[in-house]
Amino acid sequence: MGLDFAVGGASRFLMITIVGLGPGTLDGIPTPVRELLLDPGNHVVVRTLMHPAAADLAGLRQVEPCDDLYERSETFDDVYSAIVDRVVERAGHGPVVYAVPGSPLIGEFAVRSLLRSGSPVEIVPGVSFVDAILTEVGYDPLDRGLQILNGHELPDPLVLDKPTIIGHLDRPETLAEVLDSVARVTPEGSTVTVLSDAGASAKRVLTGTPSEVDAGLAGLRTSLFIDSDPGGLVGAVRVMRKLRVECPWDRSQTHASLVGNLVEEVYELIEAINSLPAEGVDWIAYAAVEDELGDVLLQVLFHEAIAREKGAFDIDGAAEVLRQKLVRRHPHVFADTVAEDAAEVKRNWDRIKAEEMGGEPESVLDGVPSGMPALQRASKVQNRAAKVGFDWERADQVVPKVAEELSELTEAMSGAGDPGAELGDLLFSVVNLARHLGIDPELALRSSTETFERRFRRMESDGPLDDLDLDELNRRWERVKESESR
């Protein structure tokens, strides 16, 4: 009967038999298993008496429950270890039958440990909670697949792209956390089915949205069944692909036409990030970051959808390329390389990147993207040049160069040169000065622009500006500056 898990390949007398009690009462257990449980020559250990069949059995014969081990142990791992010790110890004195709810092969962690213990074990399968749930909801897992998760150890990220059973919802706080996680990754209005004592006469089956489910329904035999359209990342990917088929505007876009949108969304994200407080958590500010980050992700998914249509790559391919790159370039995390500080991590990253690109670049300036914002690109190019010593040593040495470029711009404006080229040189020198001062020129200019915008809006708040001459505009500007300084 059952499967022989004896170690070593030789046939040995099996002293431990593990049986499943199914989801209901003792009457629902096959006759051979019931006879095995009632045989007075077997010592019966039940994982818990909080099960209909186990309670029935305890009324017919003496059994040894393990509920006391749950009460004495601090963690579930401690419980499972203690159960294994008890069963193995009892088997040293004669045949033992270890009875568990449902099936020994699903969700029974102590059974796994018994199989690894080296003790001779025979498994007698039973009807599992999974079988009972599928029967109750009328779902065939060969239709669209099935995912079974442990409510105490939900994966992160949680992907619900197929019908899913979440079990081990024994405590209200566990059920509440699971419902909250499910709500975050399923479309609004999606429902879940809560099943308690599925397969037993006392079963309860309730369907509602996650917010409608009472966490008090948690129990030793409580599970969730979820069958909804996927939300979260998978849902966003599918929606984007659907838009590429059914929306004329989305269908007309190309990689090139979307570049401007990508740049704009990145800057809006930067604006939201700059609104975050230096310390603490501002939930409103973070909600704005979440929204803008989603808009950037939209652009990523847009380009992925176009590439997928062309047969170039899909989101999984892009994610796997990224995963491999992260593993390769972090050998101090995924291999045996030692990195003492962030600077060494950066050096390792640059070295590995160079190796991936075929060795040393032809120029130290290779790899600086031409599409970067001009101020940032100028700073990055200057930093690359500084690595080989082509740079001033101190910030005060750059100031005369800025003055020189300003003088040349003034001459060009009088007709002695190209003002555009000279203005570019001046800006390049100012970026160099900012770099030596340790100031991000992009952020500095952004801050000054925001200051100007704030003051100009205050000027407008004092009345329309259209009919004022320049002198009055300047007086209003100075009044705003003076009020700010006060």
MOWO-V319635 format. One record per residue. N is the residue number from 1. D_CENTER is the distance of its C-alpha to the mean C-alpha in Angstrom with 1 decimal. Layout:
N/D_CENTER
N/D_CENTER
This chain:
1/44.6
2/40.9
3/39.3
4/40.9
5/38.3
6/41.2
7/40.4
8/42.5
9/43.5
10/46.8
11/47.7
12/47.8
13/48.6
14/45.5
15/45.6
16/42.1
17/41.4
18/38.0
19/38.3
20/36.1
21/37.5
22/35.7
23/34.5
24/37.9
25/41.3
26/43.5
27/45.5
28/42.5
29/42.3
30/44.3
31/47.8
32/47.5
33/44.5
34/46.3
35/49.4
36/47.4
37/46.0
38/49.5
39/51.3
40/52.9
41/52.7
42/48.9
43/47.2
44/44.3
45/41.1
46/38.7
47/35.1
48/35.7
49/38.5
50/36.1
51/36.4
52/39.3
53/40.6
54/40.4
55/42.3
56/44.9
57/45.3
58/45.9
59/48.6
60/50.4
61/50.2
62/49.0
63/45.3
64/43.3
65/40.0
66/37.1
67/36.1
68/37.7
69/35.2
70/32.3
71/34.3
72/35.0
73/31.7
74/29.0
75/26.0
76/25.6
77/26.0
78/29.3
79/30.3
80/29.7
81/31.6
82/34.4
83/34.8
84/35.1
85/37.7
86/39.6
87/39.7
88/40.8
89/43.4
90/44.9
91/45.0
92/47.3
93/49.9
94/49.8
95/47.8
96/44.6
97/42.6
98/39.1
99/38.1
100/34.5
101/33.3
102/32.3
103/32.1
104/32.0
105/29.6
106/26.7
107/24.9
108/27.7
109/26.4
110/29.9
111/31.2
112/28.9
113/30.4
114/33.9
115/33.5
116/32.6
117/35.4
118/38.1
119/40.0
120/41.6
121/39.6
122/40.2
123/37.6
124/38.8
125/36.0
126/35.8
127/34.3
128/30.7
129/28.7
130/26.9
131/30.3
132/31.4
133/28.4
134/28.7
135/32.4
136/31.9
137/29.6
138/31.5
139/28.8
140/29.3
141/26.3
142/27.9
143/27.6
144/23.9
145/22.5
146/21.1
147/18.0
148/18.8
149/16.4
150/17.3
151/16.8
152/16.9
153/14.1
154/11.4
155/8.8
156/5.1
157/3.8
158/7.4
159/9.5
160/13.0
161/14.9
162/17.9
163/19.9
164/18.3
165/20.0
166/18.5
167/21.1
168/22.1
169/22.0
170/24.9
171/24.4
172/24.2
173/21.4
174/19.4
175/20.1
176/19.4
177/15.9
178/15.2
179/16.9
180/14.9
181/11.5
182/13.4
183/14.9
184/11.7
185/10.9
186/14.6
187/17.3
188/19.6
189/22.5
190/20.9
191/22.5
192/21.9
193/24.7
194/25.3
195/27.6
196/29.6
197/32.2
198/31.7
199/34.7
200/36.9
201/39.6
202/37.8
203/34.7
204/32.9
205/30.8
206/29.4
207/27.3
208/25.8
209/22.8
210/20.3
211/22.1
212/25.4
213/24.7
214/26.5
215/24.5
216/28.0
217/27.9
218/25.9
219/28.0
220/28.4
221/28.6
222/26.1
223/23.4
224/21.5
225/21.9
226/19.7
227/20.9
228/19.8
229/18.8
230/15.1
231/13.3
232/10.0
233/9.4
234/11.9
235/14.2
236/14.3
237/15.2
238/17.9
239/19.3
240/19.7
241/21.5
242/23.7
243/24.6
244/25.7
245/28.1
246/29.4
247/29.3
248/32.2
249/30.6
250/27.3
251/29.3
252/31.5
253/29.0
254/28.9
255/26.9
256/29.7
257/30.0
258/26.3
259/26.5
260/28.0
261/25.3
262/22.6
263/24.6
264/25.2
265/21.6
266/20.7
267/23.6
268/22.7
269/19.3
270/21.3
271/23.6
272/21.0
273/19.6
274/23.3
275/23.7
276/21.4
277/23.5
278/24.1
279/23.6
280/22.1
281/19.7
282/21.2
283/19.2
284/21.1
285/20.4
286/16.7
287/17.0
288/18.8
289/16.2
290/13.6
291/16.3
292/17.3
293/13.9
294/13.8
295/17.3
296/16.5
297/13.8
298/16.7
299/18.9
300/16.6
301/16.6
302/20.3
303/21.2
304/19.2
305/21.2
306/24.4
307/23.9
308/23.1
309/26.3
310/28.2
311/27.0
312/25.6
313/21.9
314/18.9
315/15.2
316/14.7
317/17.5
318/16.2
319/12.8
320/14.9
321/17.3
322/14.7
323/13.5
324/17.2
325/18.1
326/15.7
327/17.1
328/20.6
329/20.6
330/19.4
331/22.2
332/22.4
333/19.1
334/19.3
335/23.2
336/26.2
337/26.6
338/27.2
339/26.1
340/27.7
341/26.2
342/24.1
343/27.2
344/27.5
345/23.9
346/24.7
347/27.9
348/26.3
349/23.8
350/26.9
351/28.9
352/26.5
353/25.9
354/29.7
355/30.1
356/27.7
357/29.8
358/33.0
359/34.2
360/35.6
361/35.4
362/38.8
363/38.2
364/36.3
365/35.3
366/33.6
367/30.0
368/30.2
369/29.0
370/31.8
371/29.6
372/28.5
373/30.0
374/33.6
375/33.4
376/30.3
377/31.8
378/35.1
379/33.6
380/31.6
381/34.8
382/36.8
383/34.5
384/34.9
385/38.6
386/38.7
387/37.4
388/40.8
389/42.8
390/43.5
391/42.9
392/44.7
393/44.5
394/44.4
395/43.5
396/47.2
397/48.1
398/46.0
399/47.7
400/50.9
401/49.1
402/47.5
403/51.0
404/52.4
405/49.9
406/50.7
407/54.4
408/53.9
409/52.1
410/55.0
411/57.4
412/55.5
413/55.6
414/59.3
415/59.5
416/59.4
417/56.1
418/52.8
419/51.1
420/47.7
421/47.7
422/48.9
423/46.3
424/43.7
425/45.2
426/45.3
427/41.6
428/40.8
429/42.9
430/41.3
431/37.9
432/39.4
433/40.7
434/37.4
435/35.9
436/38.6
437/38.1
438/34.4
439/33.6
440/31.0
441/33.4
442/30.9
443/29.9
444/33.6
445/34.7
446/31.9
447/33.1
448/36.7
449/36.0
450/34.4
451/37.4
452/39.8
453/38.0
454/38.1
455/41.8
456/42.7
457/41.2
458/43.3
459/46.3
460/45.7
461/45.5
462/49.1
463/50.3
464/50.3
465/50.6
466/52.2
467/55.8
468/55.6
469/57.1
470/55.4
471/57.3
472/56.1
473/52.5
474/52.7
475/54.2
476/51.5
477/48.9
478/50.6
479/50.8
480/47.0
481/46.5
482/49.1
483/47.5
484/44.1
485/45.9
486/47.6
